[in-house]
Amino acid sequence: MINTVRKTFDNILGLLFPPFCVHCEKLLNYRETVPLCPECRELWEEEKHSICKDCFKKVEECECVPPRAKSKIKKSFHLCEYDPTVKSVTASLVLCCKDHNYKFVNKFVADELEATVRAHLKSFKNTVITYVPRSREKVIKTGVDQSLICARELAKRFDIECVGAIKRVGGTEQKSLDFVERLENARFSYRARNDALLTINSRNVILYDDIVTTGASLCACADILKSMGARTIYALCLGRVYRKGKGNGQSDV
């Protein structure tokens, strides 16, 4: 009875507030569970099947670790290349998750990330998931910490604990800084949460960040997790930015 009422209520909401494609804003069927129209879904699949500019493998096979983090992070996984200057499906998903807490968008992103992680990790024994926290100002402005939301969703799917191991303690917004400034800023922007020490110690940790640009935040957080006693760290992100102008096409994430 309860399920029937809930389903009816959801159908009414779908009729009153029909979903739109995250990328092209085309109206979708109110029963649609994927936040992309068929055309944009094809574009998304193309974006996911790009080639990593570090190892030249398909992105789904890539496990490249940021150069400066190789001593801290064992493997790194991402779904696709991200270029903030290009209007892509990836960019649309990222912006939507940053600005809104839409359950069916978050579920779709989590579905895609889950498949990526399961393709690389066969066991989640003694593993927890944590995330790179968003600035307090951004959370207050939008009401959203997209990395926390996604990490919690993935924790349910892997049947592991989601731990808020790292706290944001200030710093400037990274996108306004150049490469060197990002590194310096990240060093002072994050701190370990003391109440998470026992949970992180001697555990394998999946560290999630939605977008990795220079890798400064990821590396700073990996340093913190290592200092907390993390055994093995795996980095996970939705999109990865490749720096332009490098001779062999390598990224600096």
Residue pairs with C-beta under 8 A, 6 or more apart in sequence:
11 30
11 31
14 30
14 31
15 30
18 27
18 28
18 29
18 30
19 27
19 28
19 30
19 32
19 35
19 104
20 26
20 27
20 28
21 27
21 28
21 35
21 36
21 37
21 40
22 35
22 36
22 40
22 89
22 92
22 93
22 96
22 105
23 36
23 37
23 40
23 43
23 44
23 89
23 92
23 93
24 37
24 39
24 40
26 37
26 40
28 35
28 37
33 104
33 107
33 108
34 41
34 104
34 108
35 93
35 96
35 102
35 104
35 105
35 108
36 44
36 89
36 108
40 89
43 88
43 89
44 89
44 90
47 80
47 81
47 88
47 89
47 90
48 59
48 60
48 79
48 80
48 112
49 58
49 59
49 60
50 58
50 59
50 80
50 81
51 57
51 58
51 59
52 58
52 59
52 62
52 64
53 81
53 242
53 249
53 250
53 251
54 62
54 64
54 249
54 250
54 251
55 62
55 64
59 78
59 79
59 80
59 81
60 116
60 119
62 77
62 78
63 75
63 76
63 77
63 120
64 76
64 251
65 73
65 74
65 75
65 76
65 235
66 73
66 76
66 212
66 215
66 218
66 219
66 235
66 252
66 253
67 252
68 215
68 219
69 215
69 218
69 219
69 222
69 235
72 219
72 222
72 223
72 225
72 226
72 233
73 207
73 218
73 222
73 233
73 234
73 235
74 232
74 233
74 234
75 120
75 234
75 235
76 234
76 235
76 236
76 237
77 116
77 117
77 120
77 234
77 235
77 236
77 237
78 116
78 212
78 236
78 237
78 238
78 239
78 240
79 90
79 112
79 113
79 116
79 237
79 238
79 239
80 90
80 238
80 239
80 240
81 90
81 239
81 240
81 241
81 242
82 88
82 90
82 91
82 94
82 211
82 238
82 239
82 240
82 241
83 91
83 241
83 242
84 91
84 175
84 241
90 238
90 239
91 239
93 105
93 108
93 109
93 238
94 210
94 211
94 238
94 239
96 102
96 105
97 105
97 106
97 109
97 144
97 146
97 149
97 150
97 210
98 138
98 142
98 144
98 146
98 210
99 142
99 144
100 142
100 144
101 143
101 144
101 149
106 149
106 150
106 153
107 153
109 150
109 238
110 150
110 153
110 154
110 157
112 238
113 150
113 154
113 208
113 236
113 238
114 154
114 157
114 158
116 236
117 154
117 158
117 206
117 236
120 234
121 127
121 234
124 158
124 159
124 160
126 202
126 203
126 204
126 231
127 158
127 160
127 203
127 204
127 205
127 206
128 155
128 160
128 161
128 162
128 163
128 199
128 200
128 203
128 204
128 205
128 206
129 151
129 154
129 155
129 158
129 160
129 161
129 162
129 163
129 205
129 206
129 207
129 208
130 151
130 162
130 163
130 164
130 165
130 166
130 196
130 200
130 205
130 206
130 207
130 208
130 221
130 225
131 145
131 147
131 148
131 150
131 151
131 162
131 164
131 166
131 207
131 208
131 209
132 147
132 166
132 190
132 207
132 208
132 209
132 217
132 218
132 221
133 145
133 147
133 148
133 164
133 166
133 167
133 168
133 190
134 144
134 145
134 146
134 147
134 148
134 168
135 168
135 171
135 173
136 168
138 145
138 173
139 145
146 210
147 208
147 209
147 210
148 164
150 208
150 210
150 238
151 162
151 208
152 162
154 162
154 206
154 208
155 161
155 162
161 199
163 196
163 199
163 200
164 193
164 196
165 192
165 193
165 196
165 199
165 200
165 205
165 224
165 225
165 228
166 190
166 191
166 192
166 193
166 221
166 224
166 225
167 190
167 191
167 192
167 193
168 189
168 190
169 188
169 189
169 190
169 191
170 188
170 189
171 185
171 186
171 188
171 189
172 181
172 185
174 182
174 185
174 186
174 213
174 214
174 216
174 217
175 213
177 185
179 214
179 243
179 252
182 213
182 214
182 216
182 217
183 214
183 216
183 219
185 216
186 216
186 217
186 219
186 220
187 220
189 217
189 220
190 217
190 220
190 221
190 224
191 224
192 224
192 227
192 228
196 228
197 228
197 229
200 225
200 228
200 229
200 230
201 228
201 229
201 230
202 229
202 231
203 230
203 231
204 230
204 231
204 232
204 233
204 234
205 225
205 230
205 231
205 232
205 233
205 234
206 234
206 236
207 218
207 221
207 222
207 225
207 233
207 234
207 235
207 236
208 236
208 237
209 217
209 218
209 221
209 235
209 236
209 237
210 237
210 238
210 239
211 237
211 238
211 239
211 240
211 241
212 218
212 235
212 237
212 239
212 240
212 241
212 253
213 241
213 253
214 241
214 243
214 252
214 253
215 252
215 253
218 235
218 237
218 253
222 233
222 235
225 233
226 233
240 251
240 253
241 251
241 253
242 249
242 250
242 251
242 253
243 250
243 251
243 252
243 253
246 252
